[in-house]
């Protein structure tokens, strides 16, 4: 059950659709593509291993491992990519604009309820990111 993120790029943000087993689970928002520059760009397309991670700020969330030239790329709640993200991916229930959405915590809970049990059982899960 490896998820797939299908992106659409815009100058002010990147919007996506997250699929599990071919079915839409939620939408996503990210920073615009700016040549993988840390903290101002979304990450390159590719396949990345997901791990469950805890931090005092985000509590339990997901981290993408081995992203070229980047560290601590997370999947966590946010509703505005420019003001709340530094290269991470935020699930949202509704897209409201370029790199903007609503009900991120609801969408985040939906994907973690699918992925956390699999990760806790020892499954390797890879997120594939590509454009439409």
Secondary structure, DSSP 8 states (H G I E B T S, - for coil): ---EEEEEEETTEEEEEEEETTEEEEEEEE---STT-TTTS---SEEEEEEEEEETTTEEEEEE---TT---EEE---SBHHHH-SS-BEEESEEEETTEEE-HHHHHHHHHHHHHHHHHTT--EEEEEEE-
